[in-house]
Structure formats: C-alpha cells, structure tokens
Amino acid sequence: QVKTFHTVFKEFCQSFERYIFIMQGVEAVNSLGPAQHGFSPYTFNGGTILAIAGEDFSVIAADTRLSQGFSIHTRDSPKTYKLTNSTVLGCAGFHGDCLTLTKLITARLQMYEHEHGSKMSSPAIAQMLSTVLYYRRFFPYYTYNILAGIDNEGKGCVYSSIQ
C-alpha cells in the first residue's frame, strides 16, 4: 500500500496535535502541585428516614438505596429493622455501623427477653439506644437513627438520635 506525502503529513499532524494536547494536560496537572490523597474508613452511604406518631399508631418509612458519592451500590438495601412486634428502628448513615448497631441492639433485646421473660417496651429500647450511642461517643457510630413504636399505653411514639 503506497501512501502519498499528503496522507503521511496529515497523519503526522494529527498525532502531533494529540501529543501537544496530552502535554498541555500534563502541564496543567503538574502546575497544580502535588496532590494529597487521604483515606477514610467511613463513608456516608446516605439515606432518608422519616417517622410520625399519632394517638394509637406510628409509621416509619425509609428509602432502599445504598450509595456512595455518585455511585449506587444497590437499590434494595432496607434501612428499617424490626426489633419487636411494636418497635421498628430506622438507621441511615455509614452502612457498616448501621449493621453493627442493629446487631448489638438485637443481641441486647434477646438477653433482656431471656432474663425478664418479656419483650422490652419502645421507650425502654429508646433509652437503651441512647445509652449505647453515649458509650460510643469517643469513637461513635456514624448513624442517624429514628425509633418508632407503640408504648405500653398503646400510644404511638417516635424517638430520634443523631450522633
């Protein structure tokens, strides 16, 4: 295959333009100075939780999207956790801490039930959640919690805790 001078010169100019464009980009990046990158073990995975309580009811709702920045990891990650028949915890924030916190609360609820022979009430669970979060104040769980339930008198109750 024979190439004319015009074709060879055109290819050379195109590759030279690409080279100049790349070098300008490298110079622009280098002119910014050294880039500092940091690592953080915690990520805000987002989430929306809301709750409302009435005279004889409480309702809690949450989204199911688990994301990080502009990336969506899954659209099927519930943020509400049933603790008892009358209490539900909504937990958003760092997903790893949400899972750890709900696992700890579930274990404490089982211990309470074995020791006392009855389930813990919603106000008592709210107090326990507050105590757990307080003891972790120096290395906190990065969670945003809303607890909704029915108290012993049959009235709806909503508790929130923010670290």
Salt bridges, closest charged atoms under 4 A:
GLU11 OE1 - LYS3 NZ 3.37
ASP63 OD1 - LYS79 NZ 3.32
GLU113 OE1 - LYS119 NZ 3.25
